[in-house]
Amino acid sequence: MADFSAFSPLALTQTLPFLPLAQGTIDYEVDRRGEEGLIDTLLADPTTRVMLVNRGLIAVPKGQGAKVDFDSAKIHPAIVPGSYVLDDVHGSAGVVAIFLGTDRTESASGTHYVALDITRAVQTVPDDAHIGADHAFDGSSGSPVARAAEIFDWVDLRGFAPHASAREAGLATSAVTVGIWHDRQRFCPCCGSPVRPALGGWAQRCTNASDGNRILFPRIEPAVITLIVDGNNRVLLQHNTAWRNNLYSASAGFVEAGENLEHAARREAKEETGITLGEVKYLGSQPWPFPSSLMMAFKARALSTDIRVDHQETGDARWFTHDEFTNAMITGEIEVPGKATIARYMIEEWYGQPLS
């Protein structure tokens, strides 16, 4: 095995060129969010395309839900014209409209995208990653929203993103993130009054006039994920006790109050594996709406190699050479992170080729 000890294993590291949940060609048009009657204007525009989300699941055309199990399959979100759902936005309690932005890649005027989160409008909620929610609505209306159960399948973002285009994955990520926030925060955290959507769905306004009708914005939970290598370019992967089967991935954890990102990366590695980190290099970032994280990726050089897992959060950690990693994947000794995760692309950067 070649001796890399004289060189920094981070010297040739580049930022990650592609991440599946990162935004692509969408113009958020933030300046329009405060526009009076914005959602009505957008839904009346024939160029507007509407996608549906429900408790973190994305509506896809009927039959496409089964395709998430096939690597080469292509999946697209179910799209309905704005005029078809205008009555639902006004008449259905619990429907939240979110202006996702405009795609200008095909024309100067662009194509507008709106998401409808129907979580609070449904009677029951699908709990599988790729099933039709056969009884989500009572079927009393002929609108796509009311008939969503019978005309769409529902998939989660982890299953959807690897099969969708970068634009569609980005749109779905925003829709799911903001939709989950609206579902979970129904009252003002300052005074306890009910809230209502504001600024094109990207904010909430408290209904308590005596407390100033304050504007509330989604809260993002920063997290670091760190791929650790030693002087011989071995990679450290770990299995956390909460993970399925024999999944191995990189060190990760939330950033604590008053802490910078590099300190968080070093602290998490020390807590989980006992490894002391030296040089830390930024690789990229990706939203992770489960429910509201932002994953910031780093690659770091280990100053020590003696592994001491905590046996609480981390059950096992191991050093792998390229050959050992390849053999462990082939034999099924370890599972690798899914294609929607930033961890997979971090490992691929170290491995030098895509993971099969």
N, C-alpha and C positions, 0 to 999 in steps of 0.2 A: 504493500500500500504506500502511495506517495506520502512524503512527510510535508505537511503544510505548515508546520509549527513556526517556520521563519517568516511567514506571511500572515497578514490579517485575513481571516476567512470572510471578512466583510468588505475587503478591498474592491472586489468586482461586483458587489451587490448593487442592483438597480431597483428603482421603484417598480412596483407591479404594473404591467402595461394594461391589464384588463381585470376588472372586478365585476361580477355578474349583477350586483344590485346598485351599482353606481349610475348616476344620471347621465344621459347622453345628449340628445339633441333638443331637449325640451327647454323652452324659454318660460320661466315661471311667471313672467309679467306681474311682478310683485306690485308695481304701481297701479294695477287695475283692481287689486283686492278690496280697496275701500270704495269702489264705484257703486253708486246706488243702483239696485236692481241688477247687479252683475249676473247672478245665476239665471234669472229670467231671460236676460239678453242673450246669454250664451246658449241656453237650451232652445231658444227660438231661431238660432243661427243654423242653417242646414249643414254647415261644415263641422259642427260640434259633434264629437263622439263621446258616448257615455259608457263607462264600465261600472260594474256592480261589485261591491265587497260586502261580506257578511261575517262579522266576528273574526276577522283576519283571513278569511277565505276569499278567493277570487273566482268570479263566475267565468266559466269557459263554455263554448258550445257543447251541446249534448254529445256525449261519446268521447270527447277529448280527455275527460278525467282519467280514463283508463290508460292513456298514453304516458303518464308520468313514470311508469315502470319500464319504459323502453328508451334507451339512451339516445337513439337517433330521431325520435319523434319530435315534431314541431307542435307547439301549443300556442294559441293566441287567446287573448281575453275576449269574452263575449262583448260585442259592441252593439249598442242600440242608439238610434237617433235621439237627439235632445227633445224633440217635440213629443216623442212617445212617453216620456216620463215627467213632463212638466206638471201634469195634474197630480202625480204622486208626490212631487216635492212640496206642493201646496197643501195637499189633502191627507197625506199619510203621516200620522204621528211617529216621530222617531227616525224619519229619513233625513240624513245629513248630506248635503251637497258640498263637494270640495272641488274648487277650480284647480286642476293640476298644472295647467299651462298650455302653451301653444308650440306645435312642431312646425317649423318653417322650412323644412328640408325640401318640400315639394312645391311650395308656392310662397310668394311674398306675404300673402294674407295669412297663410298657415292653416293648420287644423287644430281646433280647440279640443281639449280633453277635460271632461268632468267626471269625477267619481261620485257614486251614490253609495253611502254606507247605510245598509238597511238592517243593521243588527237589531235595533230597538223596534223595528216594524214587524219582525217575524214572531211567530208563535212558538216554534221550536227551532233549534239550531243544529245544523249538521255537525257531527263530531268526528268525522273521518276526513283524512287528507284528500281523498278523491272519490266522493260519492255524490249522487244527486240527493238533495234534501227534500225527500218526497212529500213531507208534510209541513213545509216551512210557512206556507200561506194557506188561507182558507179557500182560495180559488174563486172568490166572489167577484173579482174584477178581471177584465181582460187585458190589463196593462202588463208590460214586461216585468215590472217590479212585483206585482201581485202574483204573476204566474212564474216567477223565477224558479220555483222548485221543479216544475215540470219541463221547463224549456232549457235549463242550464245544468251543468255539473259544477262542482265546487272543489277547488284545489288550494292547498296552502302554498305560501310563497317559496318554501324550500323545494317543493315539487314543480312549481311553475317556472321559476327563474331559469333553470338550466335548459329549458326547452323553448324559451321565448327570446325575442330580439332584445338588444340592449335598451331600446326605447320602451318596449312593453314592460320589461322587468323594472326599469326605473319608475315608470308610471304606477305599476302595481305596488312597488315599495312605498312610494309616497301615499298612495291611497290606503294601504293597510296601516301604515304608521299613524297617520292622522285619524283614521277611522277608529282605531283602537283607543287612541287618546280621548276622543269624544265619548266613546262608550264607557270608559273607566272614570272620567272626570265629569260628573253630572252636576256638581255643586261647587260653588266658589270655595277654594281652600282657605280664603281669608275670613269670610263672613258666613259661609254655609248656605247662601242663597242659590236658587237654581241658576243655571247659565244657559245661554243660547248661542248658536254658531254665529261667527262674525268674520269679516275680512275674507270672504270667499271660502269659508270653511277652515282657514288656517289659524283661526283664533276663536276665543269665546268671549262673550261679554256678560259680566255679572248683571243680574236683573235688579240688584239692590241699588235704587237711586240714591238712598240716603248714605250709601257708602261709596258713591262716585261712579257706579257702573263700570268698574275697572275692566280693562282688557287683559285676558289671560292667554298665554302662548304655550304650546307644547313644551314639555321638559324632556331633554335628551340626557340619557345616562351614558357618560363616557366610559369606555372599557378599553384596556390594552390587551393585545395578544402578541406573544413574543416567540419567535422561532430561535431556539438556542443552539449554537454550534460550538464545538471545541477547536483547539488548535490543529487537529487532524481532519477537520471538516466533517466530523460525526455530528449527527443531529440528535437532540434530546426530544423524545416524544413521551407523552404521559397519558395514562388512562385515569379519568376521574370517576369517582364512585357513583356519580349520578348518570353516567353515560351508559348507553346500550352496549351489550355484549362485550366485544374486545376492540372498541373504537379507541384509537390513539391519536392525539392531536398536540397542538402547541400549548404552552402556558398562557393562561388568560385570567383576567379578573377586572373588577370595577375600580375606577380611579376614586380615591378617597378625598374628602374635603381637605383643601389646602395642599394638595399633592400635585406635582407635575407629572407628565406622562412617563418620562424616563424613570423617575423614582418608583412609580407604580409598577413598571415592568420589572425592575430589580426586586422590589418587595414581593411581588407575587411569585417570582421564580424562587426566591429564598424560602418563602413560606411553604410552597407546595413541594419543592424538590430538594431544598437545601443547597442549591447551586448559587454561587456568587457570580454576578454578571459584571463585565467590564464595558467595552465599547457597545453602544446601542445605536442602531441606524434605522431611520424611518423608512417604511416600505409603501405605505398607502393607507387608505381608510375606506370603510364601507358601512352604510347603515345596516343595522340588524334589528328589525322591528319585532322583537320577541320579548317584551313588547316595544321597547323604545331605546335600544342601545345604539351607540356609534362605536364600531370596532376600529381601533387605530393600531396598525400592524407595525411591528418592529422585528429586526433581526439583531441578535446580540451574541457577543462572544463570551463564553464561559471562562471564568478565572479559576474555577475548581471543577472537578469531575466526579467527586464522591457524592452519589445520590442518597438523599435521606428524605423519603416521602413522609407526609404527615399522617397517612392512613385514615384521614377523616374526609378531606375533600379529594385528595389524590391517592388512589389505590396502588398505582405502579408507575414507574418511569424508567426508561431505558435509553441508552445510547445506541445509535444505528450508524453503521457505515452504509454506503450506497448499496453494496452487495447484500448486506444483512437486511436492509429495508426492502429491497426487491424480493428477496426470498420470503420474508415475513408476509408481504402482500400476496405473493403467489400461493403460498401454502394456507392462507387464511388465518395465520397466526394473529394478524392485526387487521382491522378495518381502517380505512382512511376517511377523512371528512368529506362530506357531500359536495357536489359541484356548485352549490349556491353559497358556500362558505368561503370566507377570506383565507381560512387556514389551509384549504386545499391549494390555493394559488401560492401561498407562502412555501409550502412543502415542495411544490413543483419548481419554484425558483431555485431552491437548494438542490433538488433532484436533477434538474437540467432538462426535463422533458415532461409532457403531460402524464398524469397518472391514468392508467387504463381502468 
